């Protein structure tokens, strides 16, 4: 059978599609290099922290570096599934998505190295972190290798884009901003977080696009997505308990962190709900306007 190539056909690439626009944005804005970040002040700030502050920051960094490595490794089945469906514009964007995740992994490892934290930091992983990144994420993403159904795709994007990126990572960035950037500490870390946040906004936008497309094709998937998000939220609450502190050693309240996580959960669902009533073309136009 003669293979069909999207880019060689009369229409070629859909240059106006949302995934193609994300691809262009990623090329313009995703060219930062973790090796270019200066960690010297971070080393000084680290040495001036109390042991309790170091313990909190070490745990949060350990969670992030594991999470970034996990999403780097576990993204491949989604790319393969989209490629097999012939969605070339989406595949083009996802190539930049994978590069972003690889750089995020490198960034946190370089930072830990600069702080002298060169031992295995996985022992600081909260049980909920272990469950998400050791069990749930690889199981859900690898399922796509044998099941590329809309339900399996929805499960994968909900866990990866909406929960891991849209709730856990976004809340983690908020914690770093509130506890470090506002006080001017750890400038290398906060510089890198700024780049990560920019990258992740594109990732979440793609996940939103993918899930809204799936919901528009099968509205029953919305209830499945909401249930999965609701089932995942207790794990987020476990992670963001601040180890029983009302206010953590780095100076941020557990109540404020939890409220931010709950807000992110609600925002993701509210945006996806548009796909139940609005035409897909109108939804895509809104996504483009927002970006």
N, C-alpha and C positions, 0 to 999 in steps of 0.2 A: 504494500500500500504506500502511495506517495505521501510523504510527510508534508503537512501544511505549515508554512511559516507566516506568522502574523505580520512581521515587519516588511515582508516582500509583497504582500497582497496590495490591491489597488488602493485601499484606504490607509494601509500602513498603521503606525501607532496612533492611538487616540490621544492627540496632544492636548486635548481639552479635558481629559478625564481627571478625576480627583487624585488617583494614585500617581499619575504622571506628574501632576503639580507637586505632590509630596516629593517625588524623585528629584525634581528641579530644586526644590527648597533644600533638600538634604545635601545636594552637591554644593549649594551656595553657603550653607550655614554649618555643615557638619565636618569641616576640615580641621578642627582643633586637634592638637597632639598632646596626650598626657605627659610626654617627656619634656614638653616646653614649660610646664608649670614649675614654679620655684617653691620648694617646700622648706626653705631654710627658716623662715619665721615660724612655720608650723612646728619645727623641731624645738624652737625656743619656747613657744607657747605650751607645748606638750610637757616640757620639763618643769614648767611653772605651775602645772595643774596639781591638785591634790590626788592622792591615790584613788579616792572615790570617783573623782571626775575622770581620771584616766580609765578606770574600770568601766564607767558608763560609755565613754567614747569608744573604747576598744570593742565593747560588745556591739555597738551600733555599726562600727566599721566592719567587724567580722560578719555581721548579718548581710551588709551590703555587698561585700566582695563575694560571698557565697551566692547571693541572689543574682548578681551580675554574671557570674560564671555559669550558673544554672540556666538562665534565660539565653545565654549565648549558645550553650550546647543544645538546648531543647527547642530552639527556633527552627532548626532544619526541617523537621517534618511538615511544618506549616508552609515553608517555602516550596517544598517538593509537591505538596498538595495543590497549591495555587498554580505552580508550573504545569502540572499535569492537566489542569483545567483550561490551559491555554490563555490565562489572564496575564499577558506579557507585561502590561503596564504595572500591574501589581507586583509581579516578580521583579521588575526593574527596581521598584522602590524597596522591596524586601532585601535586596542585596545591600543597600545602604543601612538598613535596619540591623542586619547581622554585623556589619562593620562597627556600627555604633556600640552594640553590646560588647563586642570584643574590646573596644577602647575603654569602656566603662570598667571592665574587669581589670585591665591593665592599670587604669588610674588608681583604683583602690589598693591594688597590690603595691604599686610604686609608693603610695602614701604610707602604707604600713611599713614598708622597707625603710623609708626615710625616718620614721619614728622609732626604728629599732625593733619593731614587732615582727621578727622574722621566724618565730616559732609557729606551729600549727594553731590557728585561732579558731578552728571549728569547735573546740571545747567550750567556747563561749556562746554557741548557738542555742537559742531558746528552743524548747521542744516543738513549739508551733512553727518555728523556722525550719526545723528538721522535717516536720511533716509536709510542709508546703514544697520545699525545694528538693528533698530526698525522695519523696513519695508521689505527691499529687501532681506536681508539674511534669516530671518525666512520664508518668503513666498517662496523663491526659494528652500530652503532645505526641507521644509515640503511638497512641491509638490511631492517629491519622495515617500511619503507615499501612494500616489494614482496613481502616474505616474512614472514608472521606465524605461521609454523609453530612448534610447541613447541621444535624444535631451535634455530631462530633466536632465540626468546625466551630459551632457556637460555644460548645464547652471549652474548647481550646482557647479561643479568643477572650472569653469571659474570664477565665482563670489568669491568662497571661496579661492581656491588655487592660482589662477593666479592674481586676483585683490586684495582681502583683504590681503592675505599673501605676494604675489609676488610684489605688488606695494605699498600698504599702509604700511604694517608692515616693509618691507625692507627699505622704505624711512624713516619711523620713527626711525629705528635703526641708519640709516645714520645721522639723526639729532642729536640723543643722542651722537654719536661718535664725530661729528664735534663740538658740543657745550659744551660737558662735558668731555669726555674721553681725548681729546687732551690736555685739561687744567688740568687734574688730579682731577677734581671735581666729587662728587657723586660716589665714588668707588663701593658702594654696588649696586647702580642702574646699573652702567656699567658692573659689574660682572654678574648680572642677565641677562642683555641684551645679553651678550656673550653666555650664555646658551640658551636663547630664539632663537638667530640667528642660533645656531647649530640645535636645534629642528626643526625650521621652514624650514631649508634647506632640511630636510627629507620630511616634509609635501609637500613642493613645488615639490620635485622630484616625490612623489607619484602622485600628481595632474598632472604633466607632463606626467607620464607614463599612467595614466588613459585616459587623453585626446588624447594622441597619439594613444592609442589602439582604441579609439572610431573613430578617424579620419581615421585610417587605414581601419576600417570596413566600414565607410561611409565618403568619402572625402568631401561631401557637408557640413559636420559639421564644417569644418575649417572656412568657411565664416561666419557661425553663431557665432562662438567663437570670431572671429576678430571684428565683429559688436558689440557684447556685450562688449568687452574690450574697444572699441572706445566710446561706449555710456557711459561707466562708468568713463572714464578719466576726464571729466569736474568736477565730484564730487571730485576727487583727487586734482585737481587744486584749487577748492574752499577750501579744507582742508588745503592745503599747501601755502596759501597766506600770512602767517605770520601776519594776522590782519592788513594788509596794510603797514607793515614795509618793507623797502628795506633791512634792516639788523635788525634782531630781537634783543630783549634785551639780549638774551643769545649769540648773536654774530654771527649768521649764516644768510646768505643772502637768500632772497626768491627766487632769480633767480637760485641759486645753488640747492636749494631743488627741485624746479620745474624741473630743468634739470635732476636731479637724478631720479625723478618719471617717466619722459618721457623715460629715458633710460631703466628703469625696464619694462615698458610697451612694448617697442620694443623688448627687449631680450626675453620676454615670447612668443611673437608671432613668432619671428624668430625660436626659438627652436621647437615650435609646427608645424611650416611649414615643418619640415623634414618628418612628417608623410604623406604628400601628395605625396612624390616621393620615399622615402626610404622604403625598406621592414621592417616590424615590428621587425623581428629578429635582423636586423642590428641596428635599433633604440634602442632596449633594450640593445644590447651589448654596444652602446655608453653611455647609461645611467649608466651601470655598471662600465664602464671605468672611467666615470666622478666621481663616488662615491667611 
